Each structure stands twice: as structure tokens, then as C-alpha cells.
Amino acid sequence: MNYLYLLINPVKFFKQVAEKEKVSLLIPILIIAIIGCLTGVIAGNVVGSMDLPADQMGMVKTISIVTGIISGIISVAVAMVVKAAIFNLVLKKMGGEGSFKTAVYVVGLSYFPKIFQNILNIFFQKPIDMTNVYEMDWVAFLGGIFSVFNIWQLVLTIIGLAIVYGVSYKKTAIPVIGLEVVAAGLSLGVSLISLNSMAGLSTTAIS
């Protein structure tokens, strides 16, 4: 399996996947681990940008890195499995032929653009502005949804699932994009509720 094709010719790559009788989840697991590690580095950088006492900085930063790695691995792994289960169910209802394991493999591989995104976030990470911590950052939120890496991931998911399941790109795009819209809506709702709660607690504390 030539994984370079995933980058330069995903259609050819996933046609090779469709011809294989079995797939290994080793690469998706490796992608999960890399994203988790990068998430830990980002969390550590966030703490490093805070104005903390020198005697506390080391311990807090270490805890943040470890927590970031664990939470990053768990969140990505859960997302992969849930997405794969939904896509497998919907595409089979559409007459597609595939398996849950194959869906996990395709969805897992589609996460590799997130590696590049996290690397860029490490080098161009902005320090937290504590004065605006209770305000919704719409630029960052919309930028995350419509980023090149997110669109790249969606395109890879659609191409991979369509080829592996033998379903048209148009039909495959329905559950893939639909789930992304639902996830974005839930994320927005949770963020607004959290920010309102934090703002309320801050006001109460000041009073």
C-alpha cells in the first residue's frame, strides 16, 4: 500500500484499499497517537504563555501536557469510532458494501490533515487573552469549521467511503457533511452555554 497516494492521489489510494480483502488499523492508530502528542504540546504552550509563578510553572505545564495527550487520544479515537459507526450504518442503508472496520480505517486516515493543522498551531499559537476569555471567538470558531484542513478531511472521507462502499460521491456526502453540520451546531451550543455560565459565575463572584 503506497500511502503517498493518500496525499497526491486519494482516488487511486482508496481504489487500492477497496481491492484489499483486509485492512490494518495500525496507521489510523498511529495518526491518533501523533495528534494526541501534538495536542499535549499545544496544551503545554498554552500554560507556558500564562503568567504563573516559576515554582508552579513546571508542574502545571507537565500536567497540562499529559492531560492534553490523553484527552487528545481519547477524543479523536471516540470521534473516529462514532463517525465510522454512523457512516457504516447509513451507507449500508444506501446499498453500499463495506464493513465497520473498513469505515474506521477510512475515517482514521482522513484525520491525517489534522496533523499538519496541529503542527501549524504549535508554531503560530496565539497566547490566551484573559480579558476576552468570556467572549465567543467567532473568527476562531468559523475558521476551524471552514479551514483548509477540515475541508481536506471531509473530501478524503467522502472519496474514501464512496469508493470503498461503492456509493456515489453525492450520496456519501450527505451523511459526511450532515454529521459535520450537526457536530458544529452542538459545539457552538456547548461553547455558548459554557461561556454564559462562566460569565455568570464571574459576575456573581465580583458581586
Secondary structure, DSSP 8 states (H G I E B T S, - for coil): --THHHHH-HHHHHHHHHH-S---SHHHHHHHHHHHHHHHHHHHHHHHTS---HHHHHHHHHHHHHHHHHHHHHHHHHHHHHHHHHHHHHHHHTT----HHHHHHHHHHTTTHHHHHHHHHHHT-----GGGTTS--HHHHHHHHS-HHHHHHHHHHHHHHHHHHT--HHHHHHHHHHHHHHHHHHHHHHHHHHHHHHHHHHHHHH-
